[in-house]
């Protein structure tokens, strides 16, 4: 290989990693910026593979399960109630590229560190801006309103924002429990963590709060039992002594009669009726509301736009075939995350990275029980990066073992 070609490949690899950063980091601020980053990343990736197709590859089966899911999308589109629209929406599978690019083109811990520093600092600065703006524009003029009436939503829908912040917090938290200052010193990480946590709370996104809670439980069990006990104690005290409206919002997660919960039950019941008529291949990745109104007239806010549950929405869209493949894909990634966490125990840094990825998967699945976040562009950009970090920790661990 000529020197010029080697340099070209090197620059392309760096360009792919930088565009991945724009795609992932920009998703919490401006969707157009994230889309531009994704487009550049995909273009550079194609050029890179044409120029030199030799890249790091994980085990073959991970590529197979993703291809099977793409195939299930194509099949459902062929038999869709609106094939043209469904085929158009299959472009969402391009989000999967973020998963593979994460562990393929982040070459070493130095580049990973720079990536995470930029990611975390940008997230903290954006969250600080949101807090200041919320205080002056929402809280001061509307002190008589509850948090539910003035949810933080400057850069996107509150639930989506909350879920993104949930993942970022879970990526930061494990690094507070290791001796090494890999990303930044602990007090800087704590300062970064605080505004992101506050803004998550201000979105009043119950599914994100619950997902974060379970993710923290996983981190506590696997990394720091003492922290887990303190966390549970603080949670109990918070629920006992917090203002009523805050406590009511959190406890409403388990209130079966809460209007928001009731609307989900209604949508799931309607979803079962749609599944009955489109059992094998679903309706395709198309406008659900058009189909939904054939079974029920929407009454609740947002009813029928999607079904507020990943399992239910996948079943309706892609049928039993797609659901089986999707569950198999999720279980396989989860099992690999556990295995990677175990095999990287001798390297505290990479083990922590694997744990952050594992906790992100748990939080995603929990938050996705009451929300269709698998196909939410902004959230998915961060999700696939977070899940890819587990495979990245495995790659770096194997590289270190060889040296």
PyMOL commands that set and color helices and strands:
alter all, ss='L'
color gray80, all
select helices_A, chain A and resi 3-28+31-51+60-78+83-105+109-142+147-150+158-177+186-202+206-223+225-241+244-254+259-277+288-292+310-343+348-367+377-402
alter helices_A, ss='H'
color red, helices_A
deselect
rebuild
show_as cartoon
